[in-house]
Amino acid sequence: MLFCFKAYDIRGRVPDALNAPLAHALGRAVVEVFGARRVAVGRDARLSGPLLRDALTKGLIVAGASVTDIGLCGTEEIYYAAANQPFDAGIMITGSHNPADENGFKLVRGGAIPVSGDSGLFALRDRVKDLLAEARAHAADGAHAEAGGSAALHEASFRADYVRWLLEYSGATRLEPVAGRKPLKIVADAGNGCAGLVLRDLMAALPFDFVSLHMEPDGTFPNGVPNPLLPERRAATAAAVREAGADMGVAWDGDFDRCFFYDNAGNFIEGYYCIGLLAQELLRRVPGGKIVHDTRVYWNTSEVALAAHGQPIMGKTGHAFMKERMRAEDALYGGEMSAHHYFRDFAYCDSGMLPWLLVAGLLHRTGCSLADLVAERMAAYPCSGEINRRVQDAPGLMKLVRDQYAGHAVYEDSIDGVNLEFADWRFNLRMSNTEPLLRLNVETRVNRALLESKTEEILLLLKEKGGAVPA
């Protein structure tokens, strides 16, 4: 079994789960299964990236594809290339926010169309499995595995065009200094991932003051793996915001397809409230647009979208699933509480650069603080944040929890796990698509005490009935 193939990407430890033979077979499979003849390849800063890239590109070329290597980059740079250049597929080699000894592959077709288990990823898995078996058989009998392909390997960069597009779409090129007001000061923490490569170019074009942290890509991650969803990874950014007297802090994960916000006091802002903020800002530009949100927490997003004359639509958690729903609905914007933000005008893909550019423009235009912009919504819809628990029997425990609460629910769906609503609170309990975990999210209407009591109640049930332990 190839357990590195998940619901919407490929990821695992190197070399146990991911290695050169698998990467080579994946390259061949992309050509054979998808018919891809022109493929863009990029990688994040992880030390295993060059090894996997070399094997992947050899597999692609052997199978007859022409490969363009765009080098160190963010996942959204592969999306940009696949959407704006004549590529049949794009492959990003990244472990994103995972530990340094892990890596993975994110795939799109031409036009940046996502690849998930429902749209070809499992067909790739099956072909990779066959190719690995063939390679082992050839090795056993001493035969040569294959002849070399005749296609070519090229190097190229589309970063300058991508940066120009970011600046234009976000409106940053139209920002002008405001008389009597100091320039916005922003702490930017690249986390030693690849965000710094793009941030330098953006910073040079923006009328803001920046305090830069950990800008150099370094796959050893000397300051910790870039994953601001982990509370222990937030301290440096928060401290820098307070020390600099900054208006806002922003941090990114390793492949910068997600960004995370801090207010002027260094407080981490849950991605949930950023979704409402971005939905409101984009609906100001395009009234009546559709807003796709995930199932985990959404009361605030729905209310904000409706008040701004938008149409809220529920989608399944996961970047490939969200993009597929975005395309099906022709949605203006989509957001997940995990800090993935999707934009119709970015080929329905997620970007970790557009959100902070849009929020910075909003602060610059209004003179408001980020804390002021989200405080009312945070009070109106308190949420638990995502709480992870490791369990033995996730499906059985989900059923037990569902049966315990469903009789009193006013609404239930199973779009993505157990999703139950009551008059003044709701929760979502789902299995992770990428890890052996149950994920719990709870939200209430105004009542923080109720939030805390219901969260504790469900966690206790998970522990007593299923032996759940913190992940």
C-alpha positions as CSV (number, residue, x, y, z in Angstrom):
1,M,0.0,0.0,0.0
2,L,1.2,3.5,-0.8
3,F,0.1,5.3,2.3
4,C,1.7,8.5,1.2
5,F,-1.2,9.1,-1.2
6,K,-3.7,11.1,0.7
7,A,-7.1,12.5,-0.2
8,Y,-5.7,15.5,-2.2
9,D,-1.9,15.3,-2.2
10,I,1.1,13.0,-1.6
11,R,3.1,13.3,1.6
12,G,5.3,11.3,3.9
13,R,8.7,10.9,5.6
14,V,11.8,10.7,3.4
15,P,13.1,8.1,2.6
16,D,10.6,5.7,4.3
17,A,7.4,6.8,2.5
18,L,8.8,9.1,-0.2
19,N,12.0,8.3,-2.1
20,A,13.7,8.6,-5.5
21,P,12.1,5.4,-6.9
22,L,8.6,6.6,-6.0
23,A,9.3,10.1,-7.4
24,H,10.5,8.6,-10.6
25,A,7.5,6.4,-10.9
26,L,5.2,9.4,-10.2
27,G,6.8,11.3,-13.1
28,R,6.1,8.5,-15.5
29,A,2.6,8.1,-14.2
30,V,1.7,11.8,-14.6
31,V,2.6,11.5,-18.3
32,E,0.9,8.1,-18.8
33,V,-2.3,8.8,-16.8
34,F,-2.8,12.5,-17.6
35,G,-1.2,12.6,-21.0
36,A,0.9,15.5,-19.8
37,R,3.6,16.5,-22.3
38,R,4.7,19.9,-20.8
39,V,5.1,19.9,-17.0
40,A,6.3,22.6,-14.6
41,V,8.1,21.5,-11.5
42,G,9.0,23.5,-8.4
43,R,10.2,22.8,-4.8
44,D,10.3,24.3,-1.4
45,A,13.5,24.6,0.8
46,R,13.5,21.1,2.3
47,L,16.9,19.3,2.0
48,S,15.2,16.3,0.3
49,G,13.8,18.5,-2.5
50,P,16.7,18.2,-5.0
51,L,16.7,14.4,-4.7
52,L,13.0,14.1,-5.3
53,R,13.1,16.7,-8.1
54,D,15.9,14.9,-9.9
55,A,14.1,11.6,-9.8
56,L,10.7,13.1,-10.7
57,T,12.0,15.0,-13.7
58,K,13.9,11.9,-14.9
59,G,10.6,9.9,-14.8
60,L,8.7,12.7,-16.6
61,I,11.4,12.9,-19.3
62,V,11.7,9.1,-19.7
63,A,7.9,9.0,-20.3
64,G,8.2,11.7,-23.0
65,A,7.4,15.0,-21.2
66,S,9.2,18.3,-21.5
67,V,10.0,19.6,-18.0
68,T,10.4,23.2,-16.9
69,D,12.1,23.6,-13.5
70,I,11.2,26.8,-11.8
71,G,13.4,26.1,-8.8
72,L,12.8,27.2,-5.2
73,C,9.3,28.7,-5.1
74,G,5.9,28.6,-3.3
75,T,3.1,26.3,-4.3
76,E,1.1,29.2,-5.7
77,E,3.9,29.9,-8.1
78,I,3.3,26.5,-9.6
79,Y,-0.4,27.4,-9.7
80,Y,0.4,30.7,-11.5
81,A,2.6,28.9,-14.0
82,A,0.0,26.2,-14.7
83,A,-2.7,28.8,-15.1
84,N,-0.9,31.3,-17.3
85,Q,1.6,29.2,-19.3
86,P,1.0,26.3,-21.8
87,F,1.7,23.5,-19.3
88,D,-0.3,20.3,-19.1
89,A,0.5,19.8,-15.4
90,G,2.3,21.4,-12.5
91,I,4.0,19.5,-9.6
92,M,5.1,21.2,-6.4
93,I,7.5,19.3,-4.2
94,T,6.7,20.4,-0.7
95,G,6.2,19.2,2.9
96,S,4.5,22.5,3.6
97,H,4.2,22.8,7.4
98,N,5.2,19.2,8.2
99,P,8.5,18.2,10.0
100,A,11.7,18.8,8.1
101,D,12.3,15.1,7.4
102,E,9.0,14.9,5.5
103,N,8.1,16.0,2.0
104,G,5.4,15.6,-0.6
105,F,3.9,16.4,-4.0
106,K,1.0,18.7,-4.8
107,L,-0.4,18.3,-8.4
108,V,-2.5,20.3,-10.8
109,R,-3.4,19.9,-14.4
110,G,-3.2,22.6,-17.0
111,G,-5.1,25.7,-16.0
112,A,-4.3,24.9,-12.4
113,I,-7.1,22.4,-12.2
114,P,-6.7,20.5,-8.9
115,V,-6.0,16.8,-8.6
116,S,-7.7,14.9,-5.8
117,G,-8.6,11.3,-5.1
118,D,-11.9,12.0,-6.9
119,S,-10.2,13.4,-10.0
120,G,-7.2,11.3,-10.8
121,L,-4.9,11.1,-7.8
122,F,-5.8,7.5,-6.9
123,A,-5.4,6.5,-10.6
124,L,-1.9,7.9,-10.3
125,R,-1.4,5.9,-7.1
126,D,-2.4,2.7,-8.8
127,R,0.0,3.3,-11.8
128,V,2.8,4.2,-9.5
129,K,2.3,1.0,-7.6
130,D,2.5,-1.0,-10.9
131,L,5.6,0.9,-12.0
132,L,7.4,0.2,-8.7
133,A,6.6,-3.5,-9.0
134,E,7.9,-3.5,-12.5
135,A,11.1,-1.8,-11.4
136,R,11.7,-4.3,-8.6
137,A,11.1,-7.2,-11.1
138,H,13.7,-5.6,-13.5
139,A,16.2,-5.2,-10.7
140,A,15.7,-8.9,-9.6
141,D,16.4,-10.3,-13.1
142,G,19.2,-7.8,-13.9
143,A,17.4,-6.2,-16.9
144,H,17.6,-2.6,-17.7
145,A,14.5,-0.8,-16.4
146,E,14.0,1.6,-19.3
147,A,15.5,3.6,-22.1
148,G,16.0,7.4,-21.8
149,G,13.4,9.7,-23.1
150,S,14.1,12.3,-25.8
151,A,12.3,15.3,-24.2
152,A,14.1,18.2,-22.6
153,L,14.7,19.8,-19.2
154,H,14.5,23.6,-19.1
155,E,14.8,26.2,-16.3
156,A,12.6,29.3,-16.1
157,S,11.2,31.8,-13.7
158,F,7.7,33.4,-13.9
159,R,8.2,35.3,-10.5
160,A,8.3,38.8,-12.0
161,D,5.0,38.4,-13.8
162,Y,3.5,36.7,-10.7
163,V,4.5,39.6,-8.4
164,R,3.2,42.2,-10.9
165,W,-0.1,40.3,-10.9
166,L,-0.3,40.2,-7.1
167,L,0.3,43.9,-6.8
168,E,-2.3,44.8,-9.5
169,Y,-5.0,42.5,-8.3
170,S,-4.6,43.4,-4.6
171,G,-4.7,47.1,-5.5
172,A,-1.3,47.7,-3.9
173,T,-0.1,49.6,-7.0
174,R,-2.8,52.2,-6.3
175,L,-2.0,52.8,-2.7
176,E,-0.8,56.3,-1.9
177,P,0.5,57.8,1.4
178,V,-2.2,59.3,3.6
179,A,-1.4,62.8,4.9
180,G,-0.8,63.0,8.6
181,R,-0.6,59.2,9.0
182,K,2.6,57.1,9.4
183,P,3.1,54.3,6.9
184,L,1.7,50.9,8.0
185,K,4.4,48.9,9.8
186,I,4.2,45.1,9.2
187,V,6.3,42.3,10.7
188,A,6.8,39.7,8.0
189,D,8.0,36.2,9.3
190,A,8.9,33.9,6.4
191,G,9.8,31.1,8.7
192,N,12.9,30.1,6.7
193,G,10.5,28.8,4.0
194,C,10.3,30.2,0.5
195,A,8.0,33.2,1.3
196,G,11.0,35.5,1.6
197,L,11.9,35.0,-2.1
198,V,8.6,36.7,-3.1
199,L,8.4,39.1,-0.1
200,R,11.5,41.0,-1.1
201,D,10.0,41.9,-4.5
202,L,6.7,42.9,-2.9
203,M,8.2,44.9,-0.2
204,A,10.1,47.0,-2.6
205,A,6.9,48.0,-4.4
206,L,4.7,48.8,-1.3
207,P,4.4,52.1,0.7
208,F,4.7,50.2,4.1
209,D,7.5,49.8,6.6
210,F,8.6,46.2,7.1
211,V,10.4,44.3,9.9
212,S,11.7,41.0,8.3
213,L,12.2,37.7,10.2
214,H,13.7,34.5,9.0
215,M,13.7,35.5,5.3
216,E,16.3,33.1,4.0
217,P,15.1,29.7,2.8
218,D,16.7,27.0,5.0
219,G,15.5,23.4,4.9
220,T,17.0,22.7,8.3
221,F,14.4,25.2,9.7
222,P,16.7,26.5,12.4
223,N,13.9,28.5,14.0
224,G,11.4,25.6,14.0
225,V,9.2,24.2,11.3
226,P,7.1,27.0,9.8
227,N,3.6,26.1,11.1
228,P,1.9,29.0,12.8
229,L,-1.1,26.9,13.6
230,L,1.0,25.5,16.4
231,P,0.9,27.8,19.4
232,E,4.6,27.2,20.1
233,R,5.5,28.5,16.7
234,R,3.8,31.9,17.2
235,A,5.9,33.5,20.0
236,A,8.7,35.0,17.8
237,T,6.3,36.7,15.4
238,A,4.1,38.0,18.3
239,A,7.2,39.3,20.2
240,A,8.5,41.1,17.1
241,V,5.2,42.8,16.5
242,R,5.2,44.1,20.1
243,E,8.8,45.1,20.0
244,A,8.5,47.0,16.7
245,G,5.2,48.6,17.6
246,A,3.9,47.2,14.4
247,D,0.4,47.5,13.1
248,M,0.2,43.9,12.0
249,G,2.2,40.7,11.8
250,V,2.1,38.1,9.1
251,A,3.7,34.6,9.1
252,W,3.7,31.9,6.4
253,D,4.1,28.1,6.2
254,G,6.9,26.5,4.3
255,D,5.4,26.7,0.8
256,F,3.5,29.9,1.7
257,D,0.1,28.9,0.4
258,R,-1.2,30.0,3.8
259,C,-0.6,33.1,5.8
260,F,-1.4,33.9,9.4
261,F,-2.2,37.2,11.0
262,Y,-1.3,39.0,14.3
263,D,-2.9,42.2,15.5
264,N,-0.9,45.2,16.8
265,A,-0.7,43.7,20.3
266,G,0.8,40.5,18.9
267,N,-2.4,38.5,19.4
268,F,-2.8,35.6,16.9
269,I,-6.0,36.0,14.8
270,E,-7.8,32.8,14.1
271,G,-8.2,32.1,10.4
272,Y,-11.9,31.9,10.8
273,Y,-12.3,35.6,11.4
274,C,-10.0,36.4,8.5
275,I,-12.3,34.6,6.2
276,G,-15.2,37.0,7.1
277,L,-12.9,40.0,6.7
278,L,-11.7,38.9,3.2
279,A,-15.2,37.9,2.1
280,Q,-16.5,41.4,3.1
281,E,-13.6,43.1,1.3
282,L,-14.0,41.1,-2.0
283,L,-17.8,41.5,-1.9
284,R,-17.3,45.3,-1.7
285,R,-15.6,44.9,-5.1
286,V,-18.0,42.3,-6.6
287,P,-21.5,42.5,-4.9
288,G,-23.5,39.3,-5.2
289,G,-20.5,37.0,-5.4
290,K,-20.5,33.5,-4.1
291,I,-18.4,32.7,-1.0
292,V,-17.4,29.1,-0.4
293,H,-16.6,28.1,3.2
294,D,-15.6,24.8,4.8
295,T,-17.8,22.9,7.3
296,R,-15.8,23.4,10.4
297,V,-17.0,26.8,11.5
298,Y,-19.1,29.1,9.4
299,W,-21.8,31.0,11.2
300,N,-19.7,34.2,11.1
301,T,-18.8,33.8,7.5
302,S,-22.4,33.1,6.4
303,E,-23.7,36.2,8.3
304,V,-21.0,38.5,7.0
305,A,-21.4,37.3,3.4
306,L,-25.2,37.7,3.5
307,A,-24.9,41.2,5.0
308,A,-22.5,42.2,2.2
309,H,-25.0,40.8,-0.4
310,G,-23.0,37.7,-1.1
311,Q,-24.1,34.0,-1.3
312,P,-22.5,31.7,1.2
313,I,-22.0,28.1,0.1
314,M,-20.6,25.1,2.1
315,G,-17.7,23.1,0.7
316,K,-15.7,20.1,1.8
317,T,-12.5,20.7,3.7
318,G,-9.3,20.2,1.8
319,H,-7.6,22.4,-0.9
320,A,-8.5,20.2,-3.9
321,F,-12.1,19.8,-2.7
322,M,-12.5,23.5,-2.1
323,K,-11.1,24.4,-5.5
324,E,-13.4,21.9,-7.2
325,R,-16.4,23.5,-5.5
326,M,-15.1,27.0,-6.3
327,R,-15.0,26.1,-10.0
328,A,-18.4,24.4,-9.9
329,E,-20.0,27.5,-8.4
330,D,-17.8,30.1,-10.1
331,A,-17.3,31.5,-6.6
332,L,-15.6,34.8,-6.0
333,Y,-13.7,33.7,-2.9
334,G,-13.4,30.7,-0.6
335,G,-11.9,30.3,2.8
336,E,-10.9,27.5,5.2
337,M,-10.2,28.2,8.9
338,S,-6.8,26.5,8.4
339,A,-5.8,29.8,6.6
340,H,-6.3,28.6,3.0
341,H,-7.8,31.4,1.0
342,Y,-9.0,30.8,-2.6
343,F,-9.6,33.4,-5.3
344,R,-11.6,33.1,-8.5
345,D,-9.2,35.4,-10.3
346,F,-6.3,33.3,-9.2
347,A,-7.6,30.3,-11.1
348,Y,-9.7,29.4,-8.0
349,C,-6.5,28.5,-6.2
350,D,-5.3,29.3,-2.7
351,S,-2.7,32.0,-2.1
352,G,-0.8,33.0,0.9
353,M,0.2,36.3,-0.6
354,L,-3.1,37.8,-1.7
355,P,-4.8,37.7,1.8
356,W,-2.2,39.8,3.6
357,L,-1.9,42.3,0.7
358,L,-5.7,42.7,0.8
359,V,-5.8,43.1,4.5
360,A,-2.9,45.6,4.5
361,G,-4.7,47.6,1.8
362,L,-7.8,47.6,4.0
363,L,-5.9,48.9,7.0
364,H,-4.2,51.5,4.9
365,R,-7.5,52.7,3.4
366,T,-9.6,52.8,6.5
367,G,-7.0,53.7,9.2
368,C,-8.6,51.0,11.4
369,S,-6.6,48.4,13.3
370,L,-6.8,44.7,12.6
371,A,-8.0,44.2,16.2
372,D,-10.8,46.6,15.7
373,L,-11.9,45.0,12.4
374,V,-12.3,41.5,13.9
375,A,-13.2,42.2,17.6
376,E,-17.0,42.4,17.0
377,R,-17.0,39.2,15.0
378,M,-14.9,37.4,17.5
379,A,-17.3,38.4,20.3
380,A,-20.4,37.5,18.2
381,Y,-19.1,34.0,17.2
382,P,-16.5,32.6,19.6
383,C,-14.8,29.5,18.4
384,S,-12.6,26.8,19.9
385,G,-10.1,26.7,17.1
386,E,-9.3,23.2,15.7
387,I,-8.5,20.7,18.5
388,N,-6.8,17.5,17.4
389,R,-7.1,14.1,19.2
390,R,-5.3,10.8,18.3
391,V,-7.7,7.8,18.6
392,Q,-7.7,4.1,17.7
393,D,-11.2,3.9,16.1
394,A,-12.0,7.2,14.5
395,P,-15.1,6.1,12.5
396,G,-16.6,4.3,15.5
397,L,-15.9,7.2,17.8
398,M,-17.5,9.7,15.4
399,K,-20.6,7.6,15.2
400,L,-20.8,7.4,19.0
401,V,-20.5,11.2,19.3
402,R,-23.1,11.7,16.6
403,D,-25.5,9.4,18.3
404,Q,-25.0,11.2,21.6
405,Y,-26.0,14.6,20.2
406,A,-28.0,14.2,17.0
407,G,-31.4,13.8,18.8
408,H,-31.3,17.4,20.0
409,A,-29.9,19.0,16.8
410,V,-31.8,21.4,14.7
411,Y,-29.6,20.7,11.7
412,E,-27.3,17.9,10.6
413,D,-25.2,17.1,7.5
414,S,-22.4,14.7,6.8
415,I,-20.6,16.7,4.0
416,D,-17.4,16.4,6.0
417,G,-17.7,14.4,9.2
418,V,-20.3,14.9,11.9
419,N,-21.8,18.4,11.5
420,L,-24.5,19.2,14.1
421,E,-26.2,22.5,14.9
422,F,-28.2,23.5,17.9
423,A,-30.0,26.8,18.8
424,D,-27.0,28.6,20.2
425,W,-24.0,26.3,19.5
426,R,-22.7,23.9,16.9
427,F,-19.8,21.5,16.3
428,N,-17.9,19.7,13.5
429,L,-16.0,16.5,14.2
430,R,-14.1,15.0,11.3
431,M,-11.2,12.7,10.4
432,S,-8.1,14.3,9.1
433,N,-7.5,13.7,5.4
434,T,-3.7,13.6,6.0
435,E,-3.1,12.3,9.5
436,P,-4.6,9.7,11.9
437,L,-6.5,12.2,13.9
438,L,-10.0,13.4,14.8
439,R,-10.4,17.2,14.5
440,L,-13.0,19.0,16.6
441,N,-14.3,22.6,16.1
442,V,-17.0,24.2,18.2
443,E,-18.6,27.6,17.9
444,T,-21.4,29.5,19.7
445,R,-23.5,32.5,19.4
446,V,-22.0,35.2,21.6
447,N,-21.6,32.8,24.6
448,R,-18.0,32.1,25.4
449,A,-18.8,30.2,28.6
450,L,-21.1,27.9,26.6
451,L,-18.2,27.4,24.1
452,E,-15.8,26.3,26.8
453,S,-18.3,24.0,28.5
454,K,-19.4,22.2,25.3
455,T,-15.8,21.9,24.0
456,E,-14.8,20.3,27.4
457,E,-17.8,18.1,27.3
458,I,-17.1,16.6,23.8
459,L,-13.4,16.2,24.6
460,L,-14.2,14.3,27.8
461,L,-16.5,12.0,25.8
462,L,-13.8,11.4,23.3
463,K,-11.3,10.5,26.0
464,E,-13.7,8.3,28.1
465,K,-15.3,6.4,25.2
466,G,-12.4,6.3,22.8
467,G,-9.2,6.8,24.7
468,A,-8.5,10.1,22.8
469,V,-5.2,11.8,23.6
470,P,-3.9,15.2,22.5
471,A,-2.0,15.0,19.2
